[in-house]
């Protein structure tokens, strides 16, 4: 892909790497989205993917080593009905873009406007295609095509446009399909297909998609047709030299998530069509692009001097906002968004740890509140998860669509319990950043108390050491399983107990049933929890026994060993000291105001050389800490890795889909790293530097009702654009920000 500030462009149809090209040209609008698949026929290797937010299926967990407490089902994001599909015939020949001789091919994702386009010449006809998922009308997808004769001859063009429920997931068991067609309706100029997810054994609702296609442009409608799993509309025209013709497919997608029954779905879709049909393509396009302009006005990060860095940050922000913009508190941010099936499409702790800081600064702060509501609304599911493990309180799931754990890997489902602390940290982060304590005092405390009760039950007291300990866990470093006393996990547990205690003192909630005896036990755990530390090295030890491993740094490994996860057995990885992502350093990042620069430096210099950064979440935390420690070269290296992780396919897995939640890392690396924005204890501070090779960079942040613009170059300028005056700290010196011209 070419390096361009606002576009992802290629002039080559990468048939051998088509899946990668599809991932990089994915689009969405938060409600639905799709990979950059061709609408036309393509018989080569491809990963077809259209997804609708919140639509999923609970597939039975199939393991021969079933243990008590295993999740009963694995939740997966299912491939939605294919509403993009067309067959293109030129002079009665079906055009297959895999086998056809294509001239002048180009594919380009316009990130500024949220539009994917591609152009090719075939059989004497130039085809120009554009598509977008509308931000103005979330249920609307538009596919537009223009045809021009390039060889001086007239050509007959026939388009068969389908809504097709004959779709598959690659990760399905035994080629299982997930849609049952309920309704097929055809008219000459429009058609409808409604389908419901197949039955399941777990009491999970069955989702219905109601999809209607209708058309605009210069083509003439022919007779429609039905098949068992699809509906088709047919259109044709003659393309004469010098007279371009257009064909426009408009699709409306409504779901049972929003409407009670079939009649309501039909009525809502018909009403939407009545509004959309009279509008021209240009009107629909401008309404959509105006919404993107509003988002970019606040969110854009402008970098001069480094085009690769500029493209990287915009690509990541574009894909994040294509996936989630907080309009629906029933939704969260899937790690693949609308770009692939991997990870089941469900919610991980990535949201609370990595995405919340970005959305706090770059969106209306009700967006973050909706993320908090999402978890509060799933508190009963978290209680269920804890009960399944024989524990009190609530255990938030590693993977979920509805609050119930639906991941079937032992070391993640049962051991990676640090995610519970991330849920509490998000409540703290929101409260500290916004200054709004209303959520903490009400819904937040309900969540915190249940998480605290989990930690209080999960610890055990060692009579020999007279310390509380936490055994049998996996920390953020998933290359270490079933360890004891993971420093990060223990740190989070103690912090949650302390933070919850403080909140209950400030906002008493007798109805939550936390009595003096329970508070006393929490205090005893806080005071006597064990934290592994090595005094000689001056570091926090990742977990018991870690320092007994072979501590050969990554730099001394032969290149053919990397990445480890593609070259070593899992057994060999687990026996090594190599770290997948920030673990101890994740805790130092979360609680950076607790630790001195010397403590941070010692831990960073010990752990980073042992880190292989094979998690997409890893580089950003290292970039932020390296920047604070004055390790600018390392900070820039880590920024480039997080900013261009997918664009440059660092981990050789982008073909499966993009790493959506880790895309926040490029923004965090710039704002919290290079600009050193900190918000400890409700105060705002900056200490920016300009990375080598950059001329300048600038960004906006929302902070406590103020809109602030930060520009860093030869000098740093921080401007208050809206809101009341604010005292900040810049390079250790207090400054008062006022709107220019105000006293």
C-alpha angles and dihedrals in degrees: 000000000000121000108247131150097237106013141067102207138170132175092199129078098224098212092169092048100029094133091057091050090049092052093050093051098048119136136191145155103218092264098062140348146169144212118254093270120151115254086214126075114290116170096181126096109304139150105225110206135172117157136185118207115253094011111121145136132233105228117195116261105241114196130140092213098061113178131189110272097029113142111259094221142024112227116222136183104237127215106258126225110293104249095161097066123125135160114217120205122187114190090345094306119120109232113226108187091206097058102024122099103248125194128197095008119184133165120189135176111206103208094183092061103024095240130136118205136176133181133195140159119227135162093355095309130105112217120198115187131187131179139176140172102227120243089191095056108022095199093056129095120179126201115184129183132186122196127200131175111241102178101055093254133109116248133196111230123193124183124195108195118197144190100204127189093180093103135134141204114228090220094052120125113251094348090300117179123212106204131082113193111231105169134023120179127173134191128167094258102026143021141192134212124182123185137174129212113257121263120280133197098229106072092252114149118259112236124223125206117199110193129182128184125197132165150226135183139066103312125107120237119241131188114306124224141204132217128182094271105017148048123216135199118195127210133175142181143160117253109212125189112276094009112096118200128205133212121190126190115195119191129192119198122192127172142204087245087079105027131051103223147351094280091054091048091051094047093049093048093048090051091051090049091052088057098042103040098069093050121095123234089253092054092050091045094050093047089053097045092046089062091051089050089055091052094047092049088069103026106042119116110201117206126182125195098029116066094182091055091047094051092045098056093045092048091053095047091047093053092045093053091043087059103040138006100158102252094131122046090200089070135071136179116285114210090237097032110192094333106086150347099251118120089021091273090269135134123278134182086265089091096059096039102040112012102046095068092053096047090047089060103033106041142038102292092237083076090068090043088057089054088053091047089052090062094040090053089054096050093111089055090051090051088051091053092052092047090052087060093046092251136128126244124015133319112195112218127254090218125019150142097189107020096272115112109252105173120106104199109110098215091052103035097046107018110035090076094143085093087078089066092051089061090057092043090057089057090051092045093052093046096046094044099045100030087226109134096174095095092047091051094053125017093009095060091050088058095042094052093053092047090048090051089053093054092045089055096040095058122080129204118239109214090195095054097027087226136116113242139185114219133187103030141135116221126206085285097083090186086080117060133184095010129158126239100001101197094221094049093048091047092053092047093054092044093051091051091049096044092048091049092051092048092051090052091051096040108027113208108182091174090068088068099229103151131187092267093056092047090050091053090050090051091049090053092048091051096045106034114127120239116187111230136164111217095192093055093033092227139123107247114235091226142326111303097011094121091056091068127094101276098196106151122243090246090069095055117103109254092242089068093066133125089034094202090061098040110031130062116251089245091056092048092051092051092051129084093232117128123219096201143342110312112152086019090054089061092047088052093049094048101028094147090065097061134066122234089251091056091048092048095050093049094044093049091049101045106032095065088055093050121100094188092222091149116079087225094062109076099057096058090048091048092053095048093042090053092051090050093051093249092136098165092054091044091054092045090053092045091053090050095051095039095050100027092122100025090058095030092231095174095039092237106093090107087074090058139288126297096242104173093046089055087082085070095077091057092044090050092054100039103032093027115036094023093037093218108182130178103186116158094359096300127116124224140169135192104173131187130183113240117237110270093026121103097195145330135200139186144165129238133189109221126174094329095319129110110216129188119205121194120181124188132104083346135011121248121187115187131187107221100175139005139040122322114281135197113225134172118241117186089340095309123109116239130181116226118210132169107265111265095020121114 
